[in-house]
Amino acid sequence: MENPLIALSIELAAIADKAGRSVVAVNARWRNSSSGVIWRKDVVVTADHTIRREEEIRVTLPDGRAAVAELAGRDPGTDLAVLKVDTADAPIARLAAPDSVKTGNLVLAIGRAVETGVNAAMGVVSNASGPWHTWRGGKLDRFLRLDVGLYPGVSGAAVVDAEGKLIGIATAGLSRTSLLAIPAVTIDRVTDELLRQGHVAHGYLGVGLQPIPLPEHLRTKLKSAKAGLIVLSAESDGPAGQAGVVIGDVLIALDGTPVAGTDDVQEFLSGERVGKPLKASILRGGELIERAITVGERPRRRS
């Protein structure tokens, strides 16, 4: 009778070998290299926080060849960077179905280091849930937390399922407590935008907001939700400031949809919204007013 552990061991090694043929080492920081995945022909994706210099980036391909890469664009919000490099005949990563990832699924994080070649760590998807707004202001289409070992260079590594198909790339840059997988659907979306214009547009209103409960008499009067968002700061030349929003206003709805938390507001600030009007319902002095805010593009910071 075949030993199931031996069979599992052989299968894991085969998955690491095959998936590793689409994984590169990225040398864009002073000490350890990070990993990257061949996403398309001559296109590599990696974790943005590992890119510490924008020139003289070198990539070690699966065949051992070293190549110079050009930074096509980066998005700190989703911790993604896209490199253009001659990938020769290296295969493109095979993708898993977007809805196939479940909490408890076994995964392998497969990276590559310049000195040691392919690295692999086994673990599980400890949580797979819906869309998530990162603390950097980006949006992941799914939240995928991993219980996987943090070896050097794991950021940018391919995260593959039990069939060896890629569910995303690993990053230690979006959580202070655990490794996350940036899902493949997010990578595809962000890569398209970075290749097209070099950056990802994020909408912004130019206000600082904090949730507050609404008094019972106002909830009854307005037939609104139990909470709103008080304006703590407003840039005078920002989109909301130019529309007449001032400190002390309480935002209760956008385009007729109640907003009780900052994540609710972020749902209205995707790149597609930039330059378009947004109807804001505001409480001022106990009275309901409306302001039309043209969503601006969040100023980009140098990494």
C-alpha positions in Angstrom: 0.0 0.0 0.0 1.4 3.4 -1.0 2.3 5.7 1.8 0.0 8.7 1.4 2.6 11.1 3.0 5.2 10.1 0.4 2.6 10.6 -2.4 1.7 14.0 -1.0 5.4 15.0 -0.7 6.0 14.0 -4.3 3.0 15.9 -5.5 4.0 19.1 -3.6 7.5 18.9 -5.0 6.0 18.6 -8.5 3.7 21.6 -8.0 6.6 23.7 -6.7 8.8 22.7 -9.7 6.1 23.5 -12.3 4.8 26.7 -10.7 8.4 27.8 -10.1 9.0 28.0 -13.8 6.9 31.2 -13.8 8.5 32.7 -10.8 11.5 35.1 -10.9 13.8 36.8 -8.4 13.6 40.6 -8.3 16.6 42.6 -7.2 15.3 46.1 -6.5 16.5 46.7 -2.9 19.8 46.7 -1.1 19.7 43.4 0.8 17.4 40.4 0.0 15.8 40.0 -3.4 12.0 39.6 -3.6 10.0 37.4 -5.9 7.9 38.1 -8.9 5.5 36.2 -11.2 5.5 36.2 -15.0 2.0 37.5 -15.5 2.0 38.0 -19.3 4.6 37.8 -22.0 7.4 40.1 -20.9 5.4 41.4 -17.9 6.3 40.5 -14.3 4.3 41.5 -11.2 5.7 41.8 -7.8 5.0 43.5 -4.4 5.5 47.2 -4.6 6.9 47.7 -1.1 9.9 45.6 -2.1 10.8 48.1 -5.0 13.3 50.4 -3.3 14.8 51.8 -6.4 13.2 52.6 -9.8 16.3 52.1 -11.9 18.8 49.3 -12.3 16.2 46.7 -11.4 17.5 43.2 -12.3 15.4 40.1 -12.6 16.7 36.5 -12.4 14.6 34.4 -14.7 13.8 30.7 -14.1 16.6 29.6 -16.5 19.1 31.5 -14.4 19.5 34.4 -16.9 19.8 37.9 -15.4 17.9 40.6 -17.2 17.4 44.3 -16.7 13.8 45.3 -16.0 11.9 48.6 -16.6 9.4 49.7 -14.0 6.2 50.1 -15.9 4.2 51.4 -12.9 3.4 50.9 -9.3 0.4 51.1 -7.0 1.1 51.4 -3.3 -2.6 51.1 -2.6 -2.7 47.5 -3.6 1.0 46.9 -3.1 1.6 46.0 -6.7 4.4 46.9 -9.1 4.6 45.9 -12.8 8.0 45.3 -14.5 8.6 45.0 -18.2 11.4 42.5 -19.0 12.3 40.0 -21.7 11.0 36.8 -20.2 12.2 34.7 -23.1 10.4 31.4 -23.3 9.5 31.2 -19.6 5.8 30.1 -19.1 3.1 32.5 -17.9 1.5 31.6 -14.6 -1.7 29.5 -14.8 -4.6 31.1 -13.0 -7.2 29.4 -10.7 -10.9 30.3 -11.0 -11.5 33.5 -9.0 -14.2 32.0 -6.9 -12.4 28.7 -6.2 -10.5 29.9 -3.1 -12.0 28.9 0.2 -11.1 29.3 3.8 -9.0 26.2 4.8 -7.7 25.5 1.3 -4.1 24.3 1.2 -1.7 26.6 -0.7 2.0 26.8 -1.5 3.9 30.2 -1.6 6.6 29.7 -4.2 9.3 32.3 -4.5 12.8 32.6 -6.0 16.0 33.9 -4.6 19.1 34.9 -6.6 21.4 32.7 -4.5 19.2 29.7 -3.7 16.7 29.4 -6.5 13.1 28.3 -5.8 11.7 28.4 -2.3 8.4 26.9 -1.2 6.3 27.1 2.0 3.0 25.2 2.6 0.1 26.6 4.5 -3.6 27.3 4.4 -5.9 30.1 3.5 -6.9 31.2 7.0 -9.6 33.5 5.8 -11.2 34.1 2.4 -13.8 36.8 2.4 -15.2 39.7 0.3 -13.7 43.0 -1.0 -11.3 44.8 1.4 -9.9 48.3 1.4 -6.2 48.4 2.4 -4.8 50.9 4.9 -2.9 52.3 1.9 -6.1 53.4 0.2 -6.4 50.6 -2.4 -9.0 47.9 -2.9 -8.4 44.1 -3.1 -11.3 42.3 -4.8 -11.1 39.6 -2.1 -9.4 39.4 1.3 -7.1 36.4 1.4 -5.2 35.9 4.6 -2.5 33.2 4.6 -1.1 31.0 7.4 2.2 30.5 5.6 5.8 30.7 6.8 7.6 34.1 6.2 10.8 33.2 4.5 13.1 35.9 3.0 11.8 37.0 -0.4 8.3 35.7 0.1 6.7 39.0 -0.9 5.9 38.7 -4.6 5.9 34.9 -4.5 3.3 33.0 -6.4 0.5 31.6 -4.2 -0.8 28.4 -5.8 -3.6 26.0 -4.9 -3.5 22.2 -4.7 -3.6 22.0 -8.5 -0.7 24.3 -8.9 -2.8 27.1 -10.2 -2.1 30.7 -9.1 -4.6 32.4 -6.8 -2.5 35.5 -6.3 0.9 36.8 -5.1 2.0 37.0 -1.5 2.7 40.3 0.3 3.8 41.1 3.8 3.3 44.8 3.1 -0.5 45.1 3.6 -0.8 43.6 7.1 1.4 44.0 10.2 0.4 40.6 11.5 0.1 38.2 8.6 0.8 37.4 5.0 -1.9 38.2 2.5 -2.4 37.1 -1.1 -3.2 39.8 -3.6 -5.9 38.1 -5.6 -5.4 37.4 -9.3 -8.4 39.4 -10.4 -7.0 42.5 -8.6 -3.6 41.9 -10.2 -5.2 41.8 -13.7 -7.1 45.0 -13.1 -4.2 46.9 -11.7 -1.7 45.6 -14.3 -4.0 46.8 -17.1 -4.1 50.3 -15.6 -0.3 50.4 -14.8 0.6 49.3 -18.3 -1.8 51.9 -19.8 -0.9 55.0 -17.8 1.8 54.1 -15.2 -0.3 54.6 -12.1 -3.7 53.8 -10.7 -6.1 56.6 -10.2 -7.8 56.8 -6.8 -10.7 59.1 -6.1 -10.7 61.5 -3.1 -12.9 64.1 -1.5 -10.3 66.0 0.5 -11.9 65.6 3.9 -11.1 63.9 7.2 -14.1 61.9 8.5 -15.0 60.1 11.7 -18.2 58.0 12.4 -20.6 59.4 14.9 -24.1 58.2 16.1 -27.0 60.3 15.1 -29.5 61.5 17.8 -32.8 59.7 17.8 -34.8 62.8 16.8 -32.7 63.3 13.7 -33.0 59.6 12.7 -36.7 59.8 13.1 -36.9 63.1 11.2 -34.7 62.1 8.3 -35.6 58.4 8.3 -31.9 57.8 8.0 -29.4 55.3 9.4 -28.2 55.4 13.0 -24.8 56.9 12.2 -23.1 59.4 9.9 -19.6 60.8 9.3 -18.6 64.1 10.8 -16.1 66.3 8.8 -13.1 66.9 11.0 -11.0 68.6 8.3 -11.6 69.9 4.8 -9.0 71.0 2.3 -10.2 74.4 1.0 -9.0 73.6 -2.5 -10.1 69.9 -2.3 -13.2 68.5 -4.1 -15.5 68.7 -1.0 -14.2 72.1 0.1 -14.8 73.6 -3.3 -18.3 72.2 -3.2 -19.0 74.1 0.1 -18.4 71.3 2.6 -17.1 72.6 5.9 -15.8 71.3 9.3 -18.7 70.1 11.4 -20.9 68.9 8.6 -22.2 65.4 9.0 -22.2 63.3 5.9 -25.1 60.8 5.9 -25.4 59.6 2.3 -23.7 59.6 -1.1 -25.9 59.3 -4.2 -28.7 58.3 -2.0 -26.8 55.5 -0.3 -26.3 55.8 3.5 -22.7 56.0 4.7 -21.9 55.2 8.3 -18.2 54.3 8.0 -15.2 55.4 5.9 -15.3 52.1 4.0 -18.7 53.1 2.8 -17.2 56.3 1.4 -14.3 54.4 -0.2 -16.8 52.4 -2.3 -17.6 55.6 -4.2 -14.0 56.6 -4.8 -12.8 54.1 -7.4 -10.7 55.4 -10.3 -13.7 55.3 -12.6 -15.4 57.9 -10.4 -12.7 60.6 -10.9 -14.1 63.7 -12.5 -17.7 62.6 -12.0 -20.3 64.3 -9.7 -21.3 62.8 -6.5 -24.4 63.9 -4.6 -23.6 64.3 -0.9 -26.4 64.5 1.7 -25.2 66.5 4.7 -26.5 67.5 8.1 -25.7 71.1 9.0 -27.2 72.6 12.1 -29.8 69.9 12.2 -31.0 70.6 8.7 -30.5 68.4 5.6 -28.6 70.0 2.7 -27.2 68.6 -0.5 -23.9 69.4 -2.2 -22.6 68.1 -5.6 -19.0 67.1 -5.2 -16.8 66.4 -8.3 -14.6 63.5 -7.3 -10.9 64.4 -7.6 -7.9 62.2 -8.2 -5.9 61.6 -5.0 -2.4 63.2 -5.3 0.3 60.7 -5.8 3.2 60.5 -3.4 6.7 59.5 -4.3 7.5 56.1 -2.9 
